[in-house]
Amino acid sequence: MQKLISVLKELSVKYDVKTYNWEIPDNCPVKIPDDIESNFDRNVYLKEYLHTILEQDNCISIYYWIIQEWGGISSFKHNNVNDTKILKFITELDKKSLTKNSFERISSFSKVASFINPTEYVIYDSRVIYALNWLLFNYAPEVELFTQPQGRNSELIKYDMQTIFRLSSKKYTYRSHKIAYHAYCKLIKQLSVDVYGVSRQPYLLEMLLFNIAPNFIVKDIEEKVRLKIDLELKVR
């Protein structure tokens, strides 16, 4: 684990998390001061203040704003069935165990969790898990990996990590869907203390992993992975 921490510290210096450039839609439910200009600072402000609104009753519409507008997952439609799924996921957070149905929408639902309680929960999406799994596989192989949700990033699609891991012949295991999200949040919280300090929020490390997935991680894979294909036909 110490090697992983050292690598993350180096990456945090090389890839300043303040370059995080996720844009916030104009219809944001929180009024962000005009003097906060960078997308990084605007997102930090949103993390720090949106949860105060979510502490009120009947905030289902804001959950959908987080998923659809801020998160860009427009396919998750606002209807009674999805209302029930979101609320069921929130009750499962307290139980520290997710059903398979909830985990199947973890990219969407973890966004909601990360705004409900930004000190406890972080976003579990394809880019972040792609980066984290590669770093764990190389620098902390004793730690179980995390199932990667489907993603749309064209750079990540080039190299399927499951295939790379299988061809490596190294031993690895994945966490159960029941505990994966909570274990992930716990790990990110622990690592963020080592990388950014005790007083910093865990979402900073999540932002770093999100940033480096399509550039540093993909480049690292290209440099480290070599595949030799034996073209000789062997008939048995």
PAVOMAR-286075 format. One record per residue (C-alpha): z, y, x; residue in three letters. Coordinates in Angstrom, 3 decimals. Example, Ala and Ser with C-alpha at 12.3 -4.5 7.8 and 13.67 -1.06 7.14 Angstrom:
! residues 2
+----------+----------+----------+-----+
|        w |        v |        u |   r |
+----------+----------+----------+-----+
|    7.800 |   -4.500 |   12.300 | ALA |
|    7.140 |   -1.060 |   13.670 | SER |
+----------+----------+----------+-----+
This chain:
! residues 236
+----------+----------+----------+-----+
|        w |        v |        u |   r |
+----------+----------+----------+-----+
|    0.000 |    0.000 |    0.000 | MET |
|    0.715 |    2.377 |    2.873 | GLN |
|   -2.894 |    2.144 |    4.023 | LYS |
|   -4.082 |    3.081 |    0.529 | LEU |
|   -1.771 |    6.092 |    0.515 | ILE |
|   -3.101 |    7.236 |    3.882 | SER |
|   -6.698 |    6.950 |    2.663 | VAL |
|   -5.912 |    8.871 |   -0.518 | LEU |
|   -4.248 |   11.628 |    1.484 | LYS |
|   -7.355 |   11.933 |    3.652 | GLU |
|   -9.579 |   12.027 |    0.574 | LEU |
|   -7.400 |   14.676 |   -1.071 | SER |
|   -8.027 |   16.936 |    1.925 | VAL |
|  -11.736 |   16.214 |    2.225 | LYS |
|  -12.401 |   16.455 |   -1.518 | TYR |
|  -10.368 |   19.345 |   -2.871 | ASP |
|   -9.313 |   18.476 |   -6.425 | VAL |
|   -9.882 |   22.102 |   -7.382 | LYS |
|  -13.623 |   21.363 |   -7.361 | THR |
|  -13.047 |   19.383 |  -10.583 | TYR |
|  -15.659 |   20.945 |  -12.822 | ASN |
|  -15.232 |   19.487 |  -16.316 | TRP |
|  -16.160 |   22.178 |  -18.828 | GLU |
|  -13.987 |   22.988 |  -21.831 | ILE |
|  -15.836 |   23.579 |  -25.140 | PRO |
|  -15.635 |   27.030 |  -26.709 | ASP |
|  -13.878 |   25.677 |  -29.815 | ASN |
|  -10.794 |   24.753 |  -27.801 | CYS |
|   -7.629 |   24.633 |  -29.992 | PRO |
|   -5.680 |   26.393 |  -27.216 | VAL |
|   -6.430 |   29.995 |  -26.297 | LYS |
|   -6.988 |   29.979 |  -22.548 | ILE |
|   -6.378 |   33.383 |  -20.909 | PRO |
|   -9.560 |   35.146 |  -19.855 | ASP |
|   -8.336 |   35.601 |  -16.278 | ASP |
|   -8.312 |   31.804 |  -15.774 | ILE |
|  -11.891 |   31.289 |  -14.682 | GLU |
|  -12.357 |   28.023 |  -12.761 | SER |
|  -12.873 |   24.816 |  -14.748 | ASN |
|  -10.110 |   23.174 |  -12.731 | PHE |
|   -7.542 |   25.850 |  -13.628 | ASP |
|   -8.700 |   25.909 |  -17.253 | ARG |
|   -8.219 |   22.160 |  -17.541 | ASN |
|   -4.785 |   22.359 |  -15.938 | VAL |
|   -3.820 |   25.061 |  -18.450 | TYR |
|   -5.097 |   22.871 |  -21.281 | LEU |
|   -3.076 |   19.895 |  -20.001 | LYS |
|    0.065 |   21.999 |  -19.819 | GLU |
|   -0.171 |   23.606 |  -23.264 | TYR |
|   -2.150 |   21.424 |  -25.670 | LEU |
|    0.695 |   18.917 |  -25.959 | HIS |
|    2.869 |   21.594 |  -27.595 | THR |
|    0.411 |   21.677 |  -30.494 | ILE |
|    0.223 |   17.892 |  -30.628 | LEU |
|    3.984 |   17.741 |  -31.166 | GLU |
|    3.349 |   19.084 |  -34.656 | GLN |
|    2.498 |   16.893 |  -37.637 | ASP |
|   -1.029 |   16.268 |  -38.909 | ASN |
|   -2.913 |   16.850 |  -35.650 | CYS |
|   -5.513 |   14.087 |  -36.150 | ILE |
|   -8.320 |   16.665 |  -36.040 | SER |
|   -7.225 |   17.693 |  -32.535 | ILE |
|   -7.271 |   14.055 |  -31.425 | TYR |
|  -10.918 |   13.959 |  -32.467 | TYR |
|  -11.567 |   17.238 |  -30.650 | TRP |
|  -10.161 |   15.661 |  -27.466 | ILE |
|  -12.338 |   12.551 |  -27.807 | ILE |
|  -15.542 |   14.064 |  -29.173 | GLN |
|  -15.690 |   17.643 |  -27.905 | GLU |
|  -13.667 |   17.695 |  -24.686 | TRP |
|  -14.310 |   14.046 |  -23.829 | GLY |
|  -17.967 |   14.046 |  -24.857 | GLY |
|  -17.723 |   10.777 |  -26.813 | ILE |
|  -19.595 |   11.879 |  -29.921 | SER |
|  -20.192 |    8.285 |  -31.039 | SER |
|  -16.519 |    7.999 |  -32.065 | PHE |
|  -16.840 |    9.274 |  -35.632 | LYS |
|  -14.140 |   10.920 |  -37.720 | HIS |
|  -13.299 |    8.506 |  -40.535 | ASN |
|  -10.336 |    6.663 |  -42.032 | ASN |
|  -10.934 |    3.515 |  -39.992 | VAL |
|  -10.863 |    5.416 |  -36.697 | ASN |
|   -7.887 |    7.485 |  -37.884 | ASP |
|   -5.967 |    4.223 |  -38.220 | THR |
|   -7.111 |    3.026 |  -34.779 | LYS |
|   -5.915 |    6.209 |  -33.067 | ILE |
|   -2.527 |    6.184 |  -34.782 | LEU |
|   -2.104 |    2.467 |  -34.059 | LYS |
|   -2.796 |    3.109 |  -30.367 | PHE |
|   -0.181 |    5.874 |  -30.272 | ILE |
|    2.469 |    3.531 |  -31.707 | THR |
|    1.504 |    0.913 |  -29.112 | GLU |
|    2.113 |    3.416 |  -26.310 | LEU |
|    5.841 |    3.350 |  -27.049 | ASP |
|    5.816 |   -0.447 |  -27.119 | LYS |
|    4.148 |   -0.484 |  -23.664 | LYS |
|    1.687 |   -3.143 |  -24.774 | SER |
|   -1.829 |   -2.646 |  -26.124 | LEU |
|   -3.780 |   -4.918 |  -28.413 | THR |
|   -7.276 |   -5.958 |  -27.364 | LYS |
|   -8.804 |   -3.700 |  -30.032 | ASN |
|   -6.959 |   -0.656 |  -28.680 | SER |
|   -7.856 |   -1.451 |  -25.084 | PHE |
|  -11.531 |   -1.748 |  -26.003 | GLU |
|  -11.440 |    2.000 |  -26.786 | ARG |
|   -9.215 |    2.928 |  -23.854 | ILE |
|  -11.694 |    5.481 |  -22.461 | SER |
|  -11.350 |    7.440 |  -25.701 | SER |
|   -7.729 |    6.774 |  -26.545 | PHE |
|   -6.347 |    7.407 |  -23.055 | SER |
|   -7.762 |   10.934 |  -23.273 | LYS |
|   -5.549 |   11.508 |  -26.293 | VAL |
|   -2.536 |    9.992 |  -24.520 | ALA |
|   -3.087 |   12.194 |  -21.464 | SER |
|   -2.757 |   15.308 |  -23.621 | PHE |
|    0.133 |   14.032 |  -25.727 | ILE |
|    2.223 |   13.543 |  -22.590 | ASN |
|    0.475 |   14.651 |  -19.357 | PRO |
|    3.479 |   13.760 |  -17.202 | THR |
|    3.445 |   10.139 |  -18.371 | GLU |
|   -0.150 |    9.221 |  -19.196 | TYR |
|   -3.494 |    9.738 |  -17.481 | VAL |
|   -7.102 |    9.118 |  -18.452 | ILE |
|   -8.414 |    5.588 |  -17.967 | TYR |
|  -12.188 |    5.884 |  -17.813 | ASP |
|  -15.083 |    4.203 |  -16.047 | SER |
|  -15.379 |    6.617 |  -13.104 | ARG |
|  -11.674 |    6.656 |  -12.303 | VAL |
|  -11.280 |    2.876 |  -12.512 | ILE |
|  -14.451 |    2.350 |  -10.456 | TYR |
|  -13.009 |    4.469 |   -7.642 | ALA |
|   -9.496 |    3.037 |   -7.910 | LEU |
|  -10.639 |   -0.599 |   -7.913 | ASN |
|  -12.766 |   -0.090 |   -4.808 | TRP |
|   -9.857 |    1.502 |   -2.951 | LEU |
|   -7.417 |   -1.191 |   -4.094 | LEU |
|   -9.813 |   -3.980 |   -3.144 | PHE |
|  -10.212 |   -2.593 |    0.378 | ASN |
|   -6.810 |   -1.105 |    1.170 | TYR |
|   -4.260 |   -2.746 |   -1.145 | ALA |
|   -5.599 |   -6.231 |   -1.984 | PRO |
|   -2.148 |   -7.351 |   -3.059 | GLU |
|   -2.390 |   -5.083 |   -6.119 | VAL |
|   -4.097 |   -6.467 |   -9.227 | GLU |
|   -7.280 |   -4.696 |  -10.313 | LEU |
|   -8.049 |   -2.941 |  -13.595 | PHE |
|  -10.806 |   -3.820 |  -16.049 | THR |
|  -13.468 |   -1.110 |  -15.881 | GLN |
|  -14.667 |    0.331 |  -19.194 | PRO |
|  -18.374 |    0.813 |  -19.762 | GLN |
|  -19.711 |    4.008 |  -18.222 | GLY |
|  -22.842 |    6.127 |  -18.271 | ARG |
|  -22.921 |    7.512 |  -14.740 | ASN |
|  -26.254 |    6.583 |  -13.140 | SER |
|  -24.821 |    6.438 |   -9.613 | GLU |
|  -22.127 |    3.938 |  -10.541 | LEU |
|  -24.566 |    1.732 |  -12.431 | ILE |
|  -26.480 |    1.114 |   -9.185 | LYS |
|  -23.688 |   -1.058 |   -7.791 | TYR |
|  -21.885 |   -3.401 |  -10.149 | ASP |
|  -18.445 |   -3.802 |   -8.655 | MET |
|  -17.736 |   -7.110 |  -10.374 | GLN |
|  -20.748 |   -8.617 |   -8.621 | THR |
|  -19.693 |   -7.178 |   -5.261 | ILE |
|  -16.196 |   -8.610 |   -5.608 | PHE |
|  -17.503 |  -12.055 |   -6.571 | ARG |
|  -19.916 |  -12.188 |   -3.628 | LEU |
|  -17.202 |  -11.098 |   -1.181 | SER |
|  -15.385 |  -14.448 |   -1.479 | SER |
|  -12.091 |  -12.541 |   -1.394 | LYS |
|   -9.348 |  -13.377 |   -3.856 | LYS |
|   -8.650 |  -10.827 |   -6.585 | TYR |
|   -7.218 |  -10.736 |  -10.096 | THR |
|   -7.362 |   -8.361 |  -13.038 | TYR |
|   -4.456 |   -7.245 |  -15.174 | ARG |
|   -4.156 |   -8.296 |  -18.794 | SER |
|   -5.383 |   -5.812 |  -21.395 | HIS |
|   -1.858 |   -5.805 |  -22.799 | LYS |
|   -0.293 |   -4.113 |  -19.775 | ILE |
|   -3.266 |   -2.676 |  -17.863 | ALA |
|   -3.044 |    0.889 |  -19.184 | TYR |
|    0.698 |    1.293 |  -18.656 | HIS |
|    0.506 |   -0.352 |  -15.214 | ALA |
|   -2.334 |    2.003 |  -14.323 | TYR |
|   -0.364 |    5.081 |  -15.401 | CYS |
|    2.661 |    3.888 |  -13.436 | LYS |
|    0.543 |    3.320 |  -10.315 | LEU |
|   -1.157 |    6.717 |  -10.562 | ILE |
|    2.229 |    8.419 |  -10.985 | LYS |
|    3.596 |    6.649 |   -7.897 | GLN |
|    0.560 |    7.388 |   -5.753 | LEU |
|    0.320 |   11.015 |   -6.887 | SER |
|    3.817 |   11.665 |   -5.547 | VAL |
|    2.755 |   10.423 |   -2.110 | ASP |
|   -0.525 |   12.345 |   -2.166 | VAL |
|    0.336 |   15.627 |   -3.885 | TYR |
|    4.132 |   15.795 |   -3.884 | GLY |
|    7.009 |   15.150 |   -6.262 | VAL |
|    6.521 |   18.261 |   -8.380 | SER |
|    2.799 |   17.750 |   -9.029 | ARG |
|    1.392 |   16.160 |  -12.149 | GLN |
|   -0.291 |   12.701 |  -11.994 | PRO |
|   -3.503 |   14.005 |  -13.561 | TYR |
|   -4.350 |   15.601 |  -10.197 | LEU |
|   -4.890 |   12.169 |   -8.644 | LEU |
|   -6.869 |   11.066 |  -11.690 | GLU |
|   -9.112 |   14.141 |  -11.232 | MET |
|   -9.567 |   13.288 |   -7.554 | LEU |
|  -10.632 |    9.714 |   -8.356 | LEU |
|  -12.995 |   11.008 |  -11.033 | PHE |
|  -14.562 |   13.418 |   -8.536 | ASN |
|  -15.109 |   10.950 |   -5.696 | ILE |
|  -16.486 |    8.013 |   -7.710 | ALA |
|  -20.207 |    8.985 |   -7.732 | PRO |
|  -20.282 |   10.367 |   -4.192 | ASN |
|  -17.729 |    9.077 |   -1.684 | PHE |
|  -17.149 |    5.687 |   -3.342 | ILE |
|  -20.838 |    4.957 |   -3.857 | VAL |
|  -21.617 |    6.015 |   -0.285 | LYS |
|  -18.758 |    3.858 |    1.017 | ASP |
|  -20.161 |    0.863 |   -0.845 | ILE |
|  -23.620 |    1.483 |    0.605 | GLU |
|  -22.179 |    1.600 |    4.115 | GLU |
|  -19.866 |   -1.408 |    3.842 | LYS |
|  -21.693 |   -3.893 |    1.647 | VAL |
|  -24.449 |   -6.006 |    3.188 | ARG |
|  -26.323 |   -8.697 |    1.292 | LEU |
|  -28.397 |  -11.394 |    2.992 | LYS |
|  -30.737 |  -13.385 |    0.773 | ILE |
|  -31.783 |  -16.863 |    1.863 | ASP |
|  -35.359 |  -17.327 |    0.627 | LEU |
|  -35.647 |  -20.955 |    1.721 | GLU |
|  -36.130 |  -23.265 |   -1.237 | LEU |
|  -33.594 |  -26.065 |   -1.162 | LYS |
|  -34.395 |  -29.051 |   -3.361 | VAL |
|  -31.589 |  -31.485 |   -4.113 | ARG |
+----------+----------+----------+-----+
